[in-house]
Amino acid sequence: MSIKMLEKSNPASWLTELPPLGMDAKSITTDFRHYFSHTLGRDRHAKYANYMYEALALTLRDRLWERWKNTRYAYEADGGVRRAYYLSMEFLMGRALSNAMLNLGVNEPVNKALYEMGLSLEELAECENDAGLGNGGLGRLAACFMDSCATLRLPVVGYGIRYAYGMFRQRIENGYQVEEPDHWLRSGTVWDLERSEYTQRIKFGGRTEGYLKADGEMGWRWLDTSDVLAVPYDVPIPGYQNGTVNTLRLWSAAATDEFDFEDFNSGSYTEAVGSKNMAENITMVLYPNDSTESGKELRLRQQYFLASASLQDVIRQWVRVHGEDFSHFAAKNCFQLNDTHPTIGVAELMRILMDEHGLKWDDAWAITSKVMAYTNHTLLPEALERWPVWLFRKLLPRVLDIIYEINARFLAEVARRWPGDIDRQRRMSLIEEGYEQQVRMAYLAIVGSISVNGVAALHSDLLKQGLFRDFYELWPDKFNNKTNGVTQRRWLASCNPGLNKLITDTIGPGWVTELSELRKLIPHADNAKFRTKWRQIKHDNKVRLASLIEADCGVVFNTDALFDVQVKRIHEYKRQLLNILNVIHLYDRIKRGDTANWTPRCVLIGGKSAPGYYMAKVIIKLVNNVAKVINEDPTIGDKLKMAFLPNYRVTAMEIIAPGTDLSEQISTAGKEASGTGNMKFMMNGAVTIGTLDGANIEIREECGDDNFFLFGLTAQEVEARRSNYDPWAIIHGDADISRIMHLLESAHFNQFEQGIFDPIIHSLTSPNDPWLTIADLRAYIDAQARVDKAYRDQELWTRMSIMNTATSGKFSTDRTMLEYNSEIWKLKQLPEMPLT
């Protein structure tokens, strides 16, 4: 990892300051041919499209590189601007090629160049793997945030992990989820740049030792550690046609030594490379299965690895410019912690400032508590990070010492505020007592942060009223809301070119950077010719989606039918079960001949279950079994189809969202923090059926009750219902629900696999079911009947679709980022970056 530095000066300007690259088709063609023939060494015998994809990617990358360099220089000018650093364990970026083309503004010249060379952009784009750097909504949100920050010209750097393998590639075998390695880096990637000169050393294990410093103060050393190197890879994040290219820095783990030479010489080859393998395991797989002790340990290693490497990197840059003067550090820097995973950064920053740079506790804490900001993404207590104290002591003894000191000082503050309230001190302690002491990482984040935000209005209110109530009563000014969004560049302009063109031709292109301009579409919802054009674009998108479903699922969807879609992580609180029960109800109606005024419906469900989540895997199996029975029954025909899409991913969603008619957002009220899939669907003209949960509430407020299918208990009603919940009474009192449950209990969907769905039946019928699925089922069935009636009136449905797109302006991450900036980060928006 040794990098030789220039001894006398930086490279001369003639070496680094080059004339700008051409953005026309001729320049792109010239560079494409150069890369294909010279850099990649290919000739007329090269038949594989991936070489041509790489040549195009390298051509575009050069144009990103020069803007990237200019952006960095602008951020460094005049002593450096205030910056924010976005720490996230996930960045679900999707494919980079089309995004680079759109944001560079070269769609037309690239298409012209490829046409003249006899090449197809679609064919080349299919060669790119989805970057396996995330799991679902959290990672995709982070990617949207980065896009918006660059488009808004905000100096924000992302920090994440360069996982060699994504979560997993999902395959369906006999209806069950099968996990396969997602080695997305198998063929490498041209979209990042290794920066070995900025490698950081990360400590694990060892012991701590106190010593007396020269000034008489007590100091601490972290000794006998097993170190790992963090090697950075930089990914360019282009803003929309503004010359700005921000940075996402991803860390890859490497051993301090490739192998033990003494072990190698003695023939112990496995032992010789043992430390190398152990080090590299840290960034091998996204989210290891933490149902085992070794999985828990690896996950904690990952979180500390990200936080420590990122904070060391920021402080390295600070010291290079300012030396050991940290008096203005808080004025120039802000760290946004994306969910609870990177919150160990609070204690790690304290360690670095005190142990590495000699600051006293009060000075270090004054900095740390002003630069950290925490975003919470969950209302599920079990999803908040807790780590056993013994594991912390084993892996991070010095960090644990600091957490204990933070806790002692914090509890003293609590005691001053509420004298003698021991119960409150116990509830708020960073250390949870019990059979096994746990470190409460969310509490560490709250104590050490200047801001704590939820991601939808309801979510933020529930945090203050429930999960973090004690902290809200202590520090009400810390808490705020930042409703999530998505970037319209990828989730409308890029993924839905037909709708992009119609909207732009109708109201102009301003909506691409100011999504609220979509409200100009509202008057056009009453224009019959406009509705006809809108409906044709939706149909074309449904044809594209139907092709994907037939290729991946082997099921043929009728494109005139209602496309009813629920794609998201498989979890009981998201209630894919509720959706399945309604499908069984529709199936039962058809079999009983109750088909008057029938609305043909095609139901698509997709998403991954965590490898250790048994119930979610059984739900996937149920989806596939029900789909098999329905799809193979000739008496059902095109009245009802169902499919489970394997390996749901960003690239698939780019086809799914434009082709969806009905968006299923049916979580138990009070459980979904926000949701972002609901926003992507809305933006592309899907109509939502949903509960008053997460951002659904704000979506309904924007589009109006007439353009949203609402059902189910509210969050308050859910809590009130728990004390007297009797699902069997509901089942016996409702003929439709009784028939649904009879089909399940009689093993109609598992005739040769007896008992496999018993856990689902027991969960649905338990009075302790936390998701209250049966409680909402009647209201859901009735809401779906309203959906059927509305869809039969295509003029009405098209108007609803237009109104959803027209009122989706609030749900752009541009708005979200501007709120983060004005209320938390307080960065200066830089002017557009000139190329020269």
C-alpha positions in Angstrom: 0.0 0.0 0.0 3.0 2.3 -0.1 2.5 5.3 -2.4 5.6 7.3 -3.4 4.8 11.0 -3.1 6.4 13.8 -5.1 9.3 15.3 -3.1 9.4 18.8 -4.3 6.2 20.1 -5.8 2.8 19.2 -7.2 2.5 18.2 -10.9 2.9 21.1 -13.3 -0.2 22.7 -14.7 0.6 21.6 -18.2 0.2 18.0 -16.9 -3.1 18.5 -15.1 -4.9 21.3 -16.9 -6.1 19.9 -20.3 -8.5 21.4 -22.8 -12.1 20.2 -22.3 -13.3 17.1 -24.1 -15.9 17.5 -26.8 -19.5 16.6 -26.0 -20.5 16.1 -29.7 -21.1 12.8 -31.4 -17.9 13.0 -33.4 -15.7 13.5 -30.2 -17.6 10.7 -28.5 -17.0 8.4 -31.5 -13.3 9.2 -31.6 -12.8 8.4 -27.9 -15.0 5.3 -28.1 -12.8 3.9 -30.9 -9.6 4.7 -29.0 -10.8 2.9 -25.9 -12.1 -0.1 -27.7 -9.0 -0.6 -29.9 -6.2 0.7 -27.7 -7.1 0.7 -24.0 -9.1 -2.5 -24.2 -7.0 -4.0 -27.0 -10.0 -5.3 -29.0 -10.1 -6.0 -32.8 -12.6 -7.0 -35.4 -12.9 -10.5 -33.9 -14.3 -9.1 -30.6 -18.0 -10.1 -30.6 -18.9 -9.4 -27.0 -21.1 -6.4 -26.2 -19.5 -5.9 -22.8 -16.3 -4.6 -24.4 -18.2 -2.0 -26.3 -20.1 -1.1 -23.1 -16.7 -0.6 -21.4 -15.5 1.6 -24.2 -18.6 3.8 -23.9 -18.4 3.9 -20.1 -14.7 5.0 -20.3 -15.6 7.7 -22.8 -18.2 9.1 -20.5 -16.1 8.6 -17.4 -13.5 10.9 -18.9 -16.0 13.7 -19.1 -17.1 13.1 -15.5 -13.4 13.1 -14.4 -12.7 16.6 -15.7 -15.8 18.1 -14.1 -15.0 16.1 -10.9 -11.6 17.8 -10.7 -13.0 21.3 -11.2 -15.6 20.6 -8.5 -13.0 19.6 -6.0 -10.9 22.7 -6.8 -14.0 24.9 -6.2 -14.7 23.3 -2.8 -11.0 23.9 -1.8 -10.9 27.5 -2.8 -10.5 30.3 -0.2 -9.5 27.9 2.6 -12.3 25.4 1.9 -16.1 25.6 2.1 -18.2 24.1 4.9 -19.0 20.5 3.9 -21.3 17.7 5.0 -20.4 14.0 5.0 -23.1 11.4 4.5 -22.3 8.2 6.3 -24.3 5.2 5.2 -23.9 1.4 5.2 -25.8 1.3 1.9 -25.8 3.2 -1.4 -28.0 1.3 -3.8 -26.8 3.2 -6.9 -28.2 1.0 -9.7 -26.6 1.3 -13.1 -24.4 4.3 -13.8 -24.3 4.5 -17.6 -27.8 6.0 -18.3 -27.5 8.3 -15.2 -24.2 9.6 -16.5 -25.6 10.3 -19.9 -28.6 12.1 -18.6 -26.7 14.3 -16.1 -24.0 15.1 -18.6 -26.6 16.0 -21.1 -25.2 13.7 -23.9 -28.2 11.4 -24.6 -28.6 12.8 -28.1 -24.9 12.8 -29.2 -24.3 9.3 -27.7 -27.3 7.9 -29.4 -26.2 9.5 -32.7 -22.6 8.2 -32.3 -23.8 4.6 -31.5 -26.3 4.7 -34.4 -23.5 5.7 -36.8 -21.4 2.8 -35.5 -24.3 0.3 -35.8 -24.6 -0.2 -32.1 -27.6 -0.3 -29.8 -27.5 1.6 -26.5 -30.0 -0.8 -24.9 -27.8 -3.8 -25.7 -24.7 -2.1 -24.3 -26.6 -0.9 -21.1 -27.6 -4.5 -20.3 -23.9 -5.4 -19.9 -23.7 -3.3 -16.7 -24.3 -5.0 -13.3 -26.3 -3.3 -10.7 -23.8 -2.1 -8.0 -24.5 -4.4 -5.0 -24.1 -1.8 -2.4 -27.5 -1.8 -0.8 -30.5 -3.8 0.2 -33.6 -1.7 -0.3 -35.1 1.7 0.5 -32.4 2.9 2.9 -29.6 2.5 0.3 -31.7 3.8 -2.6 -32.6 6.8 -0.6 -28.9 7.5 0.0 -28.3 7.3 -3.7 -31.1 9.7 -4.4 -29.7 12.1 -1.8 -26.3 12.1 -3.5 -27.9 12.8 -6.9 -29.8 15.8 -5.4 -26.8 17.2 -3.5 -24.8 17.3 -6.7 -27.7 18.8 -8.7 -28.2 21.5 -6.0 -24.4 22.1 -6.0 -24.1 21.3 -2.3 -20.6 20.2 -1.1 -21.6 16.8 0.2 -19.3 13.7 0.3 -20.8 10.2 0.7 -19.0 7.6 2.7 -19.9 3.9 2.4 -18.4 0.4 1.9 -17.4 -1.2 -1.3 -18.9 -4.6 -0.8 -17.5 -7.3 -3.1 -20.8 -9.2 -2.9 -24.2 -7.6 -2.7 -26.8 -8.9 -0.3 -27.5 -11.9 -2.5 -29.0 -12.8 -5.8 -32.4 -14.2 -5.2 -33.6 -17.3 -7.2 -36.9 -19.1 -6.7 -36.8 -22.8 -6.5 -40.1 -24.8 -5.9 -41.5 -21.5 -4.6 -38.8 -21.0 -2.1 -36.2 -18.2 -2.0 -32.7 -19.5 -2.7 -29.8 -17.2 -2.0 -26.9 -17.1 -4.4 -23.7 -14.9 -4.2 -24.1 -11.5 -6.0 -20.6 -11.0 -7.2 -21.3 -7.7 -8.9 -17.6 -6.9 -9.1 -16.7 -10.2 -10.8 -15.9 -8.3 -14.1 -14.7 -5.2 -12.3 -16.2 -1.7 -12.7 -15.0 1.3 -14.6 -17.0 3.7 -12.5 -14.7 4.1 -9.5 -11.1 5.2 -9.0 -8.8 3.6 -6.4 -7.1 6.2 -4.2 -4.6 4.1 -2.3 -2.7 7.2 -1.1 -5.6 7.9 1.3 -5.6 4.5 2.9 -6.5 4.4 6.6 -5.6 2.0 9.4 -8.4 0.6 11.5 -7.9 -0.9 14.9 -9.6 -4.0 16.4 -9.1 -6.0 19.6 -6.2 -5.4 21.9 -6.3 -3.6 25.2 -6.3 -0.1 26.6 -3.6 1.4 28.9 -3.6 4.6 30.8 -0.6 7.0 31.1 0.2 10.4 32.5 0.6 13.0 29.8 3.2 15.8 30.1 0.5 18.3 31.1 -0.5 16.1 34.0 -3.7 14.9 32.4 -4.6 11.3 32.0 -4.2 9.8 28.5 -5.1 6.5 27.0 -3.4 4.2 24.5 -5.0 1.4 22.5 -2.4 -1.3 22.3 -1.8 -4.8 20.8 -4.4 -4.3 18.2 -5.1 -6.4 15.0 -5.2 -3.7 12.3 -6.9 -3.6 9.0 -6.4 -1.2 6.1 -9.3 0.7 4.6 -8.6 1.5 0.9 -10.8 4.2 -0.7 -12.4 3.9 -4.1 -14.0 7.1 -5.3 -17.2 7.1 -7.4 -18.2 10.3 -9.3 -21.8 11.6 -8.6 -22.8 14.0 -11.3 -25.3 16.8 -10.9 -27.9 17.4 -13.6 -26.2 19.3 -16.4 -24.5 21.8 -14.1 -20.8 20.8 -14.2 -20.8 19.6 -10.6 -19.5 16.2 -9.8 -19.5 15.2 -6.1 -17.8 12.2 -4.6 -19.0 8.9 -3.0 -16.0 7.4 -1.3 -16.3 3.6 -0.7 -13.9 1.7 1.6 -12.5 -1.7 0.8 -10.8 -3.8 3.5 -7.2 -5.1 3.0 -4.7 -6.8 5.3 -1.7 -4.9 6.6 0.4 -7.7 5.1 -0.5 -10.0 2.2 0.7 -13.1 4.1 3.0 -14.3 6.9 6.2 -15.2 5.2 7.4 -17.4 8.0 4.2 -19.5 7.9 4.5 -19.6 4.1 8.0 -20.9 4.2 7.1 -23.6 6.7 4.4 -24.9 4.4 1.4 -23.6 6.4 -0.2 -21.9 3.4 -3.7 -21.5 4.9 -2.3 -19.8 8.0 0.0 -17.7 5.9 -2.9 -15.9 4.2 -5.3 -16.1 7.2 -5.0 -12.5 8.3 -5.5 -11.3 4.7 -8.7 -13.3 4.4 -10.0 -12.2 7.8 -9.4 -8.6 6.9 -11.0 -8.8 3.5 -14.1 -10.5 5.0 -15.1 -7.1 6.5 -16.1 -5.8 3.1 -16.9 -9.1 1.4 -20.7 -9.2 1.8 -23.4 -6.6 2.4 -25.1 -7.3 5.8 -23.9 -10.7 6.9 -26.5 -12.9 8.5 -26.4 -11.7 12.2 -28.4 -14.6 13.6 -25.0 -16.1 14.6 -22.4 -14.8 16.9 -19.8 -14.7 14.1 -22.4 -12.8 12.0 -22.9 -10.2 14.7 -19.2 -9.7 15.1 -18.7 -9.2 11.4 -21.5 -6.7 11.2 -20.1 -4.6 14.1 -16.7 -4.8 12.4 -18.3 -3.4 9.3 -20.0 -0.5 11.1 -16.8 0.5 13.0 -14.7 0.1 9.8 -17.0 2.6 7.9 -17.1 5.1 10.7 -13.4 5.0 11.6 -12.1 5.1 8.1 -14.4 8.0 7.1 -13.7 10.1 10.2 -10.0 9.6 9.9 -10.2 10.6 6.3 -12.0 13.9 7.1 -9.6 14.7 9.9 -6.6 13.9 7.6 -7.8 16.5 5.2 -8.4 19.0 8.0 -4.9 18.5 9.4 -3.3 18.9 5.9 -4.8 22.4 5.7 -5.2 23.6 9.3 -2.6 21.5 11.2 -3.6 20.7 14.8 -5.9 23.7 15.2 -9.4 22.3 15.6 -11.0 25.5 16.8 -13.0 26.0 13.6 -13.6 22.3 12.8 -17.3 22.3 13.9 -17.9 25.5 11.8 -16.6 23.7 8.6 -17.9 20.2 9.0 -21.1 18.2 9.5 -21.7 14.4 9.6 -25.1 13.0 8.7 -25.5 9.5 10.1 -27.9 7.6 7.9 -29.8 5.4 10.3 -28.3 3.7 13.4 -25.5 1.7 11.6 -22.8 4.4 11.6 -23.6 6.0 14.9 -20.5 4.4 16.5 -18.9 7.4 14.8 -19.9 9.6 17.8 -17.5 7.7 20.1 -14.9 7.2 17.4 -14.6 10.9 16.7 -14.1 11.5 20.4 -11.3 8.8 20.3 -9.6 10.3 17.3 -9.7 13.9 18.7 -8.4 12.9 22.2 -6.1 10.0 21.6 -4.7 11.0 18.2 -4.7 14.8 18.4 -4.5 15.5 22.1 -7.7 17.3 22.8 -9.2 17.3 26.3 -12.6 15.7 26.8 -14.6 18.9 27.1 -13.0 20.3 23.9 -13.5 17.1 22.0 -17.1 16.8 23.1 -17.8 20.4 22.2 -16.8 19.5 18.6 -18.4 16.1 18.4 -21.8 17.2 19.7 -21.9 20.1 17.2 -21.0 18.1 14.1 -23.0 14.9 14.3 -26.6 14.7 13.0 -28.7 11.5 13.2 -31.5 10.3 10.9 -33.7 7.5 12.2 -35.4 5.2 9.7 -37.4 2.8 11.7 -40.2 2.5 14.3 -39.4 -1.1 15.0 -37.5 -1.4 18.3 -35.8 -4.6 17.2 -34.3 -2.8 14.2 -32.4 -0.3 16.4 -28.8 -1.4 16.8 -27.9 -3.0 20.1 -24.5 -4.7 20.7 -23.5 -6.9 23.6 -21.0 -5.2 25.9 -18.8 -8.2 25.9 -18.5 -8.0 22.1 -17.7 -4.3 22.3 -15.0 -5.1 24.9 -13.6 -7.8 22.6 -13.5 -5.8 19.4 -13.4 -2.1 20.5 -12.2 -1.8 24.1 -11.1 1.8 23.8 -14.4 2.9 22.1 -16.4 1.1 24.8 -14.4 3.1 27.5 -15.5 6.3 25.8 -19.1 5.2 25.5 -19.2 4.5 29.3 -17.8 8.0 29.9 -20.3 9.6 27.6 -23.1 7.7 29.4 -21.9 8.7 32.9 -21.8 12.3 32.0 -25.2 12.1 30.2 -26.9 10.3 33.1 -25.6 13.1 35.4 -27.4 15.6 33.2 -30.6 13.5 33.3 -30.4 13.3 37.1 -30.0 17.1 37.3 -33.1 17.5 35.1 -35.2 14.9 36.9 -33.7 14.4 40.4 -34.3 10.9 41.9 -36.0 9.5 38.8 -34.1 6.3 38.7 -36.5 4.6 36.2 -36.0 7.4 33.7 -32.2 7.1 34.1 -32.5 3.4 33.5 -34.7 3.9 30.4 -32.3 6.5 28.9 -29.0 4.9 29.7 -26.8 4.1 26.8 -26.2 0.7 28.4 -29.2 -1.5 28.7 -29.1 -3.7 31.7 -30.3 -7.2 31.8 -29.1 -10.8 31.4 -26.7 -9.5 28.8 -25.7 -5.8 28.9 -26.2 -4.1 25.5 -25.0 -0.8 24.1 -27.9 1.2 22.7 -26.5 2.7 19.5 -29.5 4.9 18.7 -29.3 6.5 22.2 -25.6 7.2 21.6 -26.5 9.0 18.4 -29.2 11.1 20.1 -26.9 12.1 22.9 -24.0 13.0 20.6 -25.9 14.7 17.8 -27.1 18.3 17.3 -30.1 17.1 15.3 -32.4 14.0 15.3 -34.9 13.6 12.5 -37.5 11.2 11.3 -38.3 10.7 7.6 -42.1 11.4 7.4 -44.4 13.6 9.5 -46.1 10.7 11.2 -42.8 8.9 11.8 -41.2 11.9 13.4 -44.2 12.4 15.7 -44.2 8.8 16.7 -40.5 9.0 17.6 -41.2 11.9 19.9 -44.3 10.3 21.4 -43.0 6.8 21.8 -39.5 5.4 21.0 -37.5 8.5 22.0 -40.0 10.3 24.2 -37.6 10.7 27.2 -35.0 12.3 24.9 -37.6 14.6 23.3 -38.7 15.8 26.8 -35.0 16.5 27.6 -34.1 18.1 24.2 -37.2 19.0 22.2 -35.2 21.4 19.9 -33.1 18.5 18.7 -36.0 16.7 17.0 -37.3 17.6 13.5 -38.8 16.0 10.5 -37.4 15.5 7.0 -39.8 13.7 4.8 -38.0 11.5 2.3 -38.1 11.9 -1.5 -36.6 10.3 -4.6 -34.8 11.9 -7.5 -37.0 12.6 -10.5 -33.9 12.5 -12.8 -33.7 8.7 -12.4 -37.3 7.9 -11.4 -39.1 9.8 -14.1 -36.9 11.5 -16.6 -34.6 8.5 -17.2 -36.8 5.5 -16.5 -40.0 6.8 -18.2 -38.8 8.4 -21.5 -42.3 8.5 -23.0 -43.8 10.3 -20.1 -40.7 12.5 -19.9 -41.3 13.7 -23.4 -45.1 14.3 -23.0 -44.6 16.3 -19.8 -41.7 18.3 -21.3 -43.7 19.0 -24.5 -46.6 20.1 -22.4 -45.1 22.3 -19.6 -41.4 22.6 -20.5 -38.3 21.0 -19.0 -38.1 22.9 -15.8 -39.7 20.1 -13.8 -36.4 18.0 -14.0 -34.8 20.3 -11.5 -37.9 21.8 -9.9 -40.5 19.0 -9.5 -43.2 21.3 -8.1 -43.6 22.5 -11.7 -45.5 19.3 -12.4 -48.6 21.0 -10.9 -48.9 22.7 -14.3 -50.2 19.4 -15.5 -53.3 19.7 -13.4 -55.5 21.6 -15.9 -54.5 19.0 -18.6 -56.1 16.2 -16.6 -59.4 17.5 -18.0 -58.2 17.5 -21.6 -59.4 14.3 -23.4 -56.6 14.4 -26.0 -54.0 14.7 -23.3 -55.5 11.8 -21.4 -55.4 9.7 -24.5 -51.7 10.4 -25.0 -51.1 9.7 -21.3 -53.0 6.4 -21.5 -51.0 5.2 -24.5 -47.7 5.9 -22.8 -48.9 3.9 -19.7 -49.9 1.0 -22.0 -46.5 1.1 -23.7 -44.8 0.9 -20.3 -47.1 -2.0 -19.3 -46.0 -3.9 -22.5 -42.4 -3.4 -21.4 -43.2 -4.6 -17.8 -45.1 -7.6 -19.1 -42.1 -8.6 -21.2 -39.9 -8.5 -18.1 -42.5 -10.6 -16.1 -42.8 -13.2 -18.9 -39.0 -13.4 -19.2 -38.3 -13.7 -15.4 -41.4 -15.4 -14.2 -42.9 -17.3 -17.2 -46.3 -15.7 -16.6 -48.1 -13.8 -19.3 -49.8 -10.6 -18.1 -52.7 -9.1 -20.2 -51.7 -5.4 -20.7 -55.3 -4.3 -20.7 -55.7 -5.6 -17.1 -55.1 -3.6 -14.0 -51.4 -4.0 -13.0 -51.4 -4.3 -9.2 -47.9 -4.1 -7.8 -46.2 -4.6 -4.4 -42.4 -4.7 -4.6 -40.3 -4.1 -1.5 -38.5 -6.0 1.2 -40.5 -9.0 2.4 -41.5 -8.3 6.0 -44.6 -9.0 8.1 -45.2 -5.3 8.8 -45.3 -4.5 5.1 -48.1 -7.0 4.9 -47.6 -8.9 1.7 -49.9 -11.3 3.5 -52.8 -8.8 3.2 -52.3 -8.6 -0.5 -52.2 -12.4 -0.8 -55.4 -12.8 1.1 -57.2 -10.5 -1.2 -55.9 -12.4 -4.2 -57.3 -15.6 -2.6 -60.6 -13.7 -2.2 -60.6 -12.8 -5.9 -59.8 -16.4 -6.9 -62.6 -17.7 -4.6 -65.1 -15.3 -6.3 -64.1 -16.5 -9.8 -64.5 -20.1 -8.7 -67.9 -19.4 -7.3 -69.0 -17.6 -10.5 -69.2 -14.1 -8.8 -67.7 -12.3 -11.8 -70.3 -9.7 -12.8 -68.7 -6.4 -13.8 -65.3 -8.1 -13.3 -62.1 -6.1 -13.6 -59.2 -8.2 -14.9 -56.2 -7.9 -12.6 -52.5 -8.9 -12.8 -50.8 -9.0 -9.4 -47.0 -8.6 -9.1 -45.2 -9.1 -5.8 -41.4 -8.9 -5.5 -38.7 -8.5 -2.9 -36.1 -10.3 -0.9 -36.3 -11.8 2.6 -33.4 -11.5 5.0 -31.7 -15.0 4.9 -32.5 -15.6 8.6 -36.1 -14.4 8.5 -38.1 -17.6 8.5 -41.6 -16.2 8.3 -40.7 -13.9 5.4 -39.5 -16.9 3.5 -42.7 -18.8 4.1 -44.6 -15.7 2.8 -42.6 -15.9 -0.5 -43.5 -19.6 -0.7 -47.2 -18.8 -0.2 -47.1 -16.1 -3.0 -45.6 -18.6 -5.4 -48.0 -21.4 -4.4 -51.1 -19.3 -4.8 -49.8 -17.9 -8.1 -49.2 -21.5 -9.4 -52.8 -22.5 -8.5 -54.3 -19.4 -10.2 -52.1 -19.4 -13.3 -52.6 -23.1 -14.0 -56.4 -23.0 -13.7 -57.9 -22.7 -17.1 -61.2 -21.5 -15.6 -59.5 -18.4 -14.2 -58.0 -17.3 -17.6 -57.2 -13.7 -17.9 -59.5 -12.6 -15.1 -56.6 -13.0 -12.6 -52.9 -13.6 -12.9 -50.2 -13.5 -10.2 -46.4 -13.6 -10.3 -43.5 -13.3 -7.9 -40.6 -11.4 -9.5 -37.2 -12.9 -8.4 -34.2 -10.8 -7.6 -36.0 -7.4 -7.3 -33.4 -4.7 -7.9 -33.1 -1.1 -9.0 -32.9 -1.9 -12.7 -36.1 -3.9 -12.5 -37.9 -1.1 -10.6 -37.0 1.3 -13.5 -39.3 -0.9 -15.6 -41.9 -1.7 -12.9 -42.7 1.9 -11.7 -43.6 3.3 -15.1 -45.8 0.2 -15.9 -47.8 0.1 -12.6 -51.4 1.1 -12.3 -52.0 0.4 -8.6 -49.3 0.9 -6.0 -49.7 -1.3 -2.8 -48.5 0.6 0.3 -50.4 -1.4 2.9 -48.2 -1.6 6.0 -49.7 -1.7 9.5 -50.2 2.0 10.5 -47.4 3.2 12.7 -44.8 0.8 11.4 -43.5 2.1 8.1 -41.1 5.1 8.7 -41.7 6.6 5.3 -41.4 4.5 2.2 -39.9 5.7 -1.1 -41.3 3.1 -3.5 -44.7 4.8 -2.9 -43.1 8.1 -4.2 -41.6 6.4 -7.3 -45.0 4.9 -8.2 -46.8 8.2 -7.6 -44.4 10.1 -9.8 -45.0 7.7 -12.7 -48.8 8.0 -12.4 -49.7 4.9 -10.3 -52.6 5.3 -7.9 -51.9 4.3 -4.3 -54.0 1.9 -2.2 -52.7 2.4 1.3 -53.1 2.9 5.1 -52.4 6.2 6.9 -48.8 5.2 7.4 -45.4 6.8 6.7 -45.4 9.1 3.8 -48.7 7.8 2.5 -50.3 10.4 4.7 -48.5 13.2 2.9 -49.0 11.6 -0.5 -52.8 11.6 0.1 -52.6 15.2 1.3 -50.9 16.2 -1.9 -53.0 14.2 -4.5 -56.3 14.5 -2.6 -58.6 11.8 -1.2 -60.3 11.3 -4.6 -57.0 10.1 -6.1 -56.0 7.7 -3.3 -57.6 4.5 -2.1 -57.5 4.7 1.7 -58.4 1.9 4.1 -57.5 0.5 7.5 -56.9 1.5 11.1 -54.9 4.6 12.0 -51.8 4.3 14.1 -53.8 5.4 17.2 -56.5 2.8 16.4 -54.0 0.1 16.0 -52.6 0.7 19.5 -56.1 0.8 21.0 -57.2 -2.4 19.2 -54.4 -4.5 20.6 -56.0 -4.9 24.0 -59.2 -6.5 22.6 -58.1 -8.0 19.3 -60.0 -11.2 18.4 -59.2 -12.3 14.8 -61.4 -15.4 15.1 -64.4 -13.3 15.8 -63.7 -11.3 12.6 -63.2 -14.4 10.6 -66.5 -16.1 11.8 -68.4 -12.9 11.3 -67.4 -12.3 7.7 -68.3 -14.8 5.0 -65.6 -13.6 2.6 -62.8 -13.8 5.1 -64.1 -17.2 6.4 -63.9 -18.6 2.9 -60.3 -17.2 2.5 -59.2 -18.8 5.7 -60.9 -22.1 4.8 -58.9 -22.3 1.6 -55.7 -21.7 3.5 -56.5 -24.1 6.4 -57.7 -26.9 4.0 -54.2 -26.8 2.3 -55.8 -25.9 -1.0 -52.6 -24.1 -2.0 -50.2 -26.8 -0.5 -52.0 -30.1 -1.2 -48.7 -32.1 -1.4 -46.8 -30.0 1.2 -48.9 -30.5 4.3 -48.4 -28.0 7.1 -46.0 -25.7 5.5 -48.3 -22.6 5.9 -49.3 -23.4 9.5 -47.0 -20.7 10.8 -48.8 -18.1 8.7 -52.3 -19.4 9.7 -51.2 -19.3 13.4 -49.9 -15.7 13.0 -53.0 -14.4 11.2 -55.3 -15.9 13.8 -53.4 -15.0 16.9 -54.8 -12.3 19.2 -51.2 -11.2 19.6 -50.5 -10.7 15.9 -48.6 -7.3 16.0 -49.5 -6.5 12.4 -53.3 -6.8 12.8 -53.7 -8.2 9.3 -57.2 -9.7 9.8 -58.4 -6.5 11.5 -57.7 -4.6 8.3 -58.7 -7.3 5.8 -62.4 -6.3 5.3 -61.6 -2.7 4.8 -58.8 -3.7 2.3 -61.2 -6.0 0.3 -63.7 -3.1 0.1 -61.0 -0.6 -1.0 -60.0 -3.1 -3.7 -63.6 -3.2 -4.9 -63.5 0.6 -5.3 -60.2 0.2 -7.2 -62.0 -2.3 -9.6 -64.9 0.1 -10.2 -62.6 3.1 -10.8 -60.4 1.2 -13.3 -63.3 0.2 -15.4 -63.8 3.9 -16.1 -60.6 4.5 -18.0 -61.2 8.2 -18.4 -61.6 8.5 -14.6 -58.6 6.3 -13.9 -56.4 8.2 -16.4 -57.3 11.5 -14.7 -56.4 10.0 -11.3 -53.1 8.9 -12.7 -52.3 12.4 -14.1 -53.2 14.0 -10.8 -50.8 11.7 -8.9 -47.9 12.7 -11.1 -48.9 16.3 -11.1 -49.0 16.5 -7.3 -45.8 14.5 -6.6 -43.6 17.6 -6.5 -43.1 17.5 -2.8 -41.5 14.1 -3.0 -38.3 15.1 -4.8 -35.1 14.6 -2.8 -34.2 18.1 -4.1 -36.8 19.4 -1.6 -35.6 17.0 1.1 -31.9 18.1 0.7 -32.8 21.7 0.7 -34.5 21.2 4.1 -31.5 19.2 5.5 -29.3 22.0 4.3 -31.3 25.0 5.6 -32.0 23.5 9.0 -29.0 21.2 9.8 -26.0 21.4 7.4 -26.1 25.1 6.5 -23.9 24.7 3.5 -23.4 27.3 0.8 -24.7 26.3 -2.7 -21.9 26.8 -5.1 -22.3 28.4 -8.5 -22.5 26.1 -11.6 -19.0 24.7 -12.3 -17.4 26.1 -15.5 -15.6 23.4 -17.4 -12.5 25.5 -18.0 
